[in-house]
Amino acid sequence: MSHPVDVHVGKRIRHRRWMNGTTQQQLAEKVGIKFQQIQKYETGMNRVSASRLWDIANVLGVPVSFFFEGIEAVTNNAELTADMPSDILTDKEALELLRSYYAIPENQRRRLFDLARVLSEAA
């Protein structure tokens, strides 16, 4: 059984890889492993060693701490709202929304983000 922290780190790897437009194969080649190992990391099936996480962070252009952001919610067994998928990155509509969002110029994107925040607080 996978440890919740390993699952969280794996999801963060997948999230960053997807945001960079990098395939599992490309990441694996740059890190020097097989893409199946990336799959196992991303599902939390295999634990990522510190040195491998360092390599992945360098390839994906983030600090190692990126992979632990939001870990408090996992370790405290915090629940997500009922209408939000447990893994947002497996939801097709959410992925399309993210791609569209990042296609918007940065200044307009920030305004859209502010509007979405206000609307969600008003709901």
C-alpha positions as CSV (number, residue, x, y, z in Angstrom):
1,M,0.0,0.0,0.0
2,S,1.3,3.4,-1.0
3,H,2.1,6.0,1.7
4,P,0.0,9.2,1.3
5,V,3.2,11.4,1.1
6,D,4.5,9.2,-1.8
7,V,1.2,9.6,-3.6
8,H,1.2,13.4,-3.0
9,V,4.8,13.8,-4.3
10,G,3.9,11.6,-7.3
11,K,0.9,13.8,-8.1
12,R,3.0,16.9,-7.9
13,I,5.6,15.4,-10.3
14,R,2.8,14.6,-12.8
15,H,1.3,18.1,-12.3
16,R,4.6,19.9,-13.0
17,R,5.4,17.5,-15.9
18,W,2.1,18.2,-17.5
19,M,2.3,22.0,-16.9
20,N,5.7,21.9,-18.7
21,G,4.3,19.9,-21.6
22,T,6.8,17.1,-20.9
23,T,6.0,13.5,-21.5
24,Q,6.8,10.7,-19.1
25,Q,9.3,9.4,-21.8
26,Q,11.0,12.8,-22.1
27,L,11.3,13.2,-18.3
28,A,12.6,9.7,-17.9
29,E,15.3,10.2,-20.6
30,K,16.5,13.4,-19.0
31,V,16.7,11.8,-15.6
32,G,18.3,8.6,-16.9
33,I,15.6,6.0,-16.1
34,K,12.8,4.2,-17.9
35,F,9.4,5.9,-18.4
36,Q,7.7,3.0,-16.4
37,Q,9.6,4.2,-13.4
38,I,8.1,7.7,-13.8
39,Q,4.7,6.1,-14.0
40,K,5.3,4.3,-10.7
41,Y,6.5,7.5,-9.1
42,E,3.5,9.4,-10.3
43,T,1.1,6.9,-8.9
44,G,2.9,6.6,-5.6
45,M,3.6,2.9,-6.2
46,N,7.3,3.6,-5.9
47,R,8.9,6.0,-3.5
48,V,11.2,8.6,-5.1
49,S,14.7,8.8,-3.5
50,A,16.0,12.2,-2.5
51,S,18.7,12.2,-5.2
52,R,16.1,11.2,-7.9
53,L,13.7,13.9,-6.7
54,W,16.6,16.4,-7.0
55,D,17.1,15.3,-10.6
56,I,13.4,15.5,-11.4
57,A,13.2,19.0,-9.8
58,N,16.1,20.2,-11.9
59,V,14.6,18.8,-15.1
60,L,11.2,20.3,-14.4
61,G,12.6,23.6,-13.3
62,V,11.3,23.7,-9.7
63,P,12.8,23.5,-6.2
64,V,12.5,20.2,-4.4
65,S,10.1,21.9,-2.0
66,F,7.5,22.2,-4.9
67,F,6.7,18.5,-4.5
68,F,5.8,18.9,-0.9
69,E,3.5,22.0,-1.3
70,G,0.1,21.2,0.2
71,I,1.4,18.1,2.1
72,E,-0.2,19.4,5.3
73,A,-3.7,18.6,3.9
74,V,-2.6,15.1,3.2
75,T,-0.9,14.4,6.5
76,N,-3.7,16.0,8.5
77,N,-6.2,13.9,6.5
78,A,-8.0,17.0,5.4
79,E,-11.0,16.4,3.2
80,L,-11.6,18.0,-0.2
81,T,-15.0,19.5,-0.9
82,A,-17.5,16.9,-2.1
83,D,-17.8,18.4,-5.6
84,M,-14.1,18.4,-6.3
85,P,-12.4,15.3,-7.6
86,S,-9.8,13.8,-5.3
87,D,-7.2,14.1,-8.1
88,I,-8.0,17.2,-10.1
89,L,-5.5,16.3,-12.8
90,T,-7.5,13.3,-13.8
91,D,-10.6,15.4,-14.5
92,K,-10.7,16.1,-18.3
93,E,-12.7,19.3,-17.9
94,A,-10.2,20.6,-15.3
95,L,-7.3,19.9,-17.6
96,E,-8.9,21.7,-20.5
97,L,-9.6,24.7,-18.2
98,L,-6.0,24.8,-17.1
99,R,-4.7,24.6,-20.6
100,S,-7.1,27.4,-21.7
101,Y,-6.2,29.5,-18.6
102,Y,-2.4,29.4,-19.3
103,A,-3.1,30.3,-23.0
104,I,-4.4,33.7,-21.9
105,P,-1.8,36.5,-21.6
106,E,-0.5,36.9,-18.1
107,N,-2.1,40.3,-17.3
108,Q,-5.5,39.1,-18.4
109,R,-5.0,35.8,-16.7
110,R,-4.4,37.6,-13.4
111,R,-7.7,39.5,-13.8
112,L,-9.6,36.3,-14.6
113,F,-8.0,34.7,-11.5
114,D,-9.2,37.5,-9.3
115,L,-12.7,37.3,-10.7
116,A,-12.8,33.6,-10.1
117,R,-11.7,34.0,-6.5
118,V,-14.4,36.7,-5.9
119,L,-17.1,34.5,-7.5
120,S,-16.1,31.4,-5.5
121,E,-16.1,33.4,-2.2
122,A,-19.6,34.7,-3.0
123,A,-21.0,31.2,-3.7
